């Protein structure tokens, strides 16, 4: 993937992708997509975001997929541990699996979770099928939770700041540094897709990226368009991962996926997004590459005659507290496109809408899912927090993660 040039991006931002004041048409829902939205809402209320939120979505959706397929046997299980229950209700099993995971991971939202469970199961007739489905879902969730209990995401934060003895450095620790050593989903190791090092500071590639981000990503940039600024502000961390979930829900509804197919889609998508953080943190803390705000304020020290220091430069977006290379936004875009293409075929052409998590009247509309990927990647440059190469490399990593998961996880049952 190559990030759009500035002139092409201006045209797309102005014409092809627009900020609108409207509500999206409701997508066809099932127990999988209902709980996807419930989980996002519960974590938003509980202020659970970033890496833990993405791990929770993976836990829940993998447990739901295992629960459904313990009944329907369409796809392989991730963590076999439930009982064979061919007469059980798959909807009850999925709902119980979701409830079990969320009650453990977001216990403060018990009332919301219990309300969602009641809504999911109220139309299922009482009897053995419902009872067996609930028991099965709880067992499947427990099996997935047990399998991931020692994945390393709860390891102590032992990040050691790089410094010279006696010299002050910023004292806010990086976010979730322990994820660099965590166990990925299905993949062999966190470094399985680790990319080569970032560009040499004296290279033409580095100068290209430095000057692009400096020109369009600064808080006071005159080269960034109002449409691009609006896109940057829309794609906050709060909208980023939920946006891809919303896109998947719309494609699922448009294609009328079966329950088992939908469960697999969201399990693959969320394992891939959870793997993004693990593989990205592995690479980030291997290379410790500087962010644009540090690079541009020290442009006279990089040994590159094509870069010029700006001592007062600041980015439009707040700079995240972790290294720059590679970009998580790029990886998540690559993972999401890769999983969606694995399920729906190359270049899904369905028009989609992404809704703001705080104000549902604010939406961005896209002619297809690739436009979503193009924009969520480009805003990291327009916002001044990434270099273009980091996003391109990240996108390629994401495609590799998606391909590996599609080839090795939740395969059709033999």
Residue pairs with C-beta under 8 A, 6 or more apart in sequence:
1 330
1 333
1 334
1 373
1 377
1 392
1 395
1 396
2 392
3 374
3 377
3 378
3 381
3 388
3 391
3 392
4 12
4 374
4 378
6 212
6 216
6 223
9 228
9 374
9 378
9 382
10 225
10 227
10 228
12 371
12 374
12 375
13 225
13 227
13 228
13 230
13 231
13 375
14 225
14 227
16 366
16 367
16 371
17 231
17 364
17 365
17 366
17 371
17 375
18 364
18 365
19 230
19 231
19 234
19 362
19 363
19 364
20 362
20 363
20 364
20 365
21 361
21 362
21 363
22 361
22 363
23 360
23 361
23 363
24 250
24 353
24 355
24 363
27 33
27 249
27 250
27 252
27 253
28 252
28 253
28 256
29 249
29 253
30 91
30 259
30 262
31 64
31 91
31 94
31 95
31 98
31 120
31 259
32 61
32 64
32 68
32 94
32 252
32 259
32 262
32 263
32 266
33 249
33 252
33 253
33 262
33 266
34 116
34 119
34 120
35 60
35 64
35 94
35 95
35 98
35 116
35 120
36 57
36 61
36 245
36 249
36 266
37 245
37 249
38 98
38 102
38 112
38 113
38 116
39 56
39 57
39 60
39 98
39 102
39 106
40 57
40 242
40 245
40 357
41 112
42 102
42 106
42 109
42 112
42 113
43 49
43 53
43 56
43 106
43 109
44 238
44 357
45 109
45 112
46 106
46 108
46 109
48 56
48 105
48 106
49 237
49 238
50 175
50 176
50 237
50 277
51 153
51 175
51 176
51 179
51 277
52 105
52 153
52 176
53 241
54 241
54 270
54 273
54 274
54 276
54 277
55 148
55 153
55 274
55 277
56 101
56 102
56 105
56 106
57 241
57 245
57 270
57 273
57 274
58 185
58 267
58 270
58 271
58 273
58 274
59 101
59 105
59 144
59 145
59 148
60 97
60 98
60 101
60 102
60 105
60 270
61 263
61 266
61 267
61 269
61 270
61 271
62 78
62 79
62 144
62 185
62 267
62 270
62 271
63 97
63 98
63 100
63 101
63 137
63 140
63 141
63 143
63 144
63 145
64 94
64 97
64 98
64 137
64 263
64 266
64 267
65 75
65 77
65 78
65 260
65 263
65 264
65 266
65 267
65 410
66 77
66 78
66 79
66 80
66 81
66 82
66 97
66 140
66 143
66 144
67 82
67 90
67 93
67 94
67 96
67 97
67 133
67 136
67 137
67 140
67 141
67 263
68 74
68 90
68 93
68 94
68 259
68 260
68 263
69 75
69 76
69 77
69 260
69 263
69 264
69 410
69 413
70 77
70 82
70 83
70 84
70 85
70 88
70 93
70 136
70 140
71 85
71 86
71 88
71 89
71 90
71 93
71 133
71 136
72 90
72 259
72 260
73 86
73 413
74 258
74 260
74 261
74 264
74 412
74 413
75 260
75 263
75 264
75 410
75 411
75 412
75 413
76 409
76 410
76 411
76 412
76 413
77 140
77 410
78 144
78 147
78 186
78 267
78 409
78 410
79 140
79 143
79 144
79 146
79 147
80 143
81 139
81 140
81 142
81 143
81 144
81 146
81 147
82 136
82 139
82 140
82 143
83 135
83 136
83 139
85 93
85 132
85 133
85 135
85 136
87 128
87 129
87 132
88 129
88 132
88 133
88 135
88 136
89 124
89 129
89 130
89 132
89 133
90 133
90 259
90 260
91 120
91 121
91 124
91 133
91 259
92 120
92 121
92 124
92 129
92 130
92 132
92 133
92 134
92 137
93 133
93 134
93 136
93 137
93 140
94 120
94 137
94 259
94 263
95 117
95 120
95 121
95 134
95 137
96 117
96 133
96 134
96 135
96 136
96 137
96 138
96 141
97 137
97 138
97 140
97 141
97 144
98 116
98 117
98 120
98 137
98 141
99 113
99 114
99 116
99 117
99 137
100 137
100 138
100 141
100 142
100 145
101 141
101 144
101 145
102 109
102 113
103 110
103 113
104 145
106 113
121 130
121 134
124 130
124 133
148 183
150 183
151 182
151 183
152 178
152 179
152 181
152 182
152 183
153 178
153 179
153 182
154 178
155 178
155 181
155 182
156 178
157 173
157 176
157 177
157 178
158 177
158 178
159 173
159 174
159 177
159 178
159 285
161 169
161 173
162 169
162 288
163 169
172 321
173 321
174 285
174 321
174 322
174 323
175 320
175 321
175 322
176 277
176 281
176 322
177 281
177 285
177 322
179 277
179 278
179 281
180 190
180 278
180 281
180 282
180 284
180 285
180 286
181 190
181 282
182 190
182 278
182 281
183 190
183 278
184 190
184 192
184 274
184 275
184 278
184 279
185 271
185 272
185 274
185 275
185 405
185 409
186 271
186 275
186 404
186 405
186 408
186 409
187 193
187 275
187 279
187 401
187 404
187 405
190 278
190 279
190 281
190 282
191 279
191 282
191 283
191 286
192 279
192 404
193 279
193 397
193 400
193 401
193 404
194 279
194 282
194 283
194 286
195 283
195 326
195 393
195 396
195 397
197 287
198 206
198 287
198 289
198 324
198 325
198 326
198 387
198 389
198 390
199 205
199 206
199 209
199 389
200 206
201 302
201 303
201 304
202 302
202 303
202 304
203 304
204 306
205 389
206 302
206 304
206 307
206 387
206 389
207 304
207 306
207 307
208 388
209 387
209 388
209 389
209 390
210 292
210 295
210 296
210 299
210 302
210 304
210 306
210 307
210 387
211 306
211 307
212 381
212 387
212 388
213 292
213 296
213 381
213 384
213 386
213 387
213 388
214 292
214 296
214 310
214 313
215 221
215 223
216 223
216 224
216 228
216 381
216 382
216 384
217 224
217 292
217 315
217 316
217 381
217 382
217 383
217 384
217 385
218 310
218 313
218 314
218 315
218 316
218 384
219 314
219 315
219 316
219 384
220 314
221 316
221 384
224 316
224 382
228 378
228 379
228 382
229 316
229 382
231 364
231 375
231 378
231 379
231 382
232 316
232 317
232 379
232 382
232 383
234 356
234 362
234 364
235 243
235 375
235 376
235 379
238 357
238 358
239 354
239 356
239 357
240 329
240 332
240 376
241 273
241 332
242 357
243 354
243 372
243 376
244 269
244 273
244 332
244 336
244 372
245 266
245 269
246 352
246 353
246 354
246 355
247 336
247 340
247 352
247 354
247 369
247 372
248 265
248 266
248 269
248 336
248 340
250 350
250 352
250 353
251 340
251 343
251 344
251 348
251 350
251 352
251 369
252 262
252 265
254 350
255 344
257 265
257 343
261 343
264 343
264 410
265 339
265 343
267 409
267 410
268 339
268 342
268 343
268 402
268 405
268 406
268 409
268 410
269 335
269 336
269 339
269 340
271 405
271 409
272 335
272 336
272 338
272 339
272 398
272 401
272 402
272 405
273 332
273 335
273 336
275 335
275 401
275 405
276 328
276 331
276 332
276 335
276 398
276 401
277 328
279 331
279 397
279 401
280 326
280 327
280 328
280 331
280 394
280 397
281 322
283 325
283 326
283 397
284 322
284 323
284 324
284 325
284 326
285 322
285 323
287 323
287 325
288 323
289 323
289 324
289 325
289 390
290 298
290 323
290 324
291 319
291 320
291 323
291 324
291 385
292 315
292 319
292 324
292 384
292 385
292 386
292 387
293 313
293 314
293 315
293 319
293 384
295 302
296 309
296 310
296 313
297 309
297 310
297 311
297 312
297 313
298 309
299 307
299 308
299 309
299 310
300 308
300 309
314 384
315 383
315 384
315 385
316 382
316 383
316 384
317 383
317 384
317 385
318 385
319 384
319 385
320 385
324 385
324 386
324 387
324 390
325 387
325 389
325 390
325 393
326 390
326 391
326 393
326 394
326 397
327 377
327 380
327 386
327 390
327 391
327 393
327 394
328 394
329 376
329 377
329 379
329 380
329 386
329 391
329 394
330 377
330 380
330 386
330 390
330 391
330 392
330 393
330 394
330 395
330 397
330 398
331 394
331 395
331 397
331 398
331 401
332 376
332 398
333 372
333 373
333 376
333 377
333 394
333 395
333 398
334 373
334 394
334 395
334 396
334 397
334 398
334 399
334 400
334 401
334 402
335 398
335 399
335 401
335 402
336 369
336 373
336 398
336 402
337 369
337 370
337 373
337 398
337 399
337 402
338 398
338 399
338 401
338 402
338 403
338 406
339 402
339 405
339 406
340 348
340 369
341 347
341 348
341 402
342 402
342 403
342 406
347 368
347 370
348 368
348 369
349 367
349 368
350 368
350 369
351 365
351 366
351 367
351 368
352 365
352 366
352 368
352 369
352 372
353 363
353 364
353 365
353 366
354 363
354 364
354 366
354 372
355 362
355 363
356 362
356 363
364 375
366 372
366 375
373 395
377 391
377 395
380 386
380 391
381 387
381 388
381 391
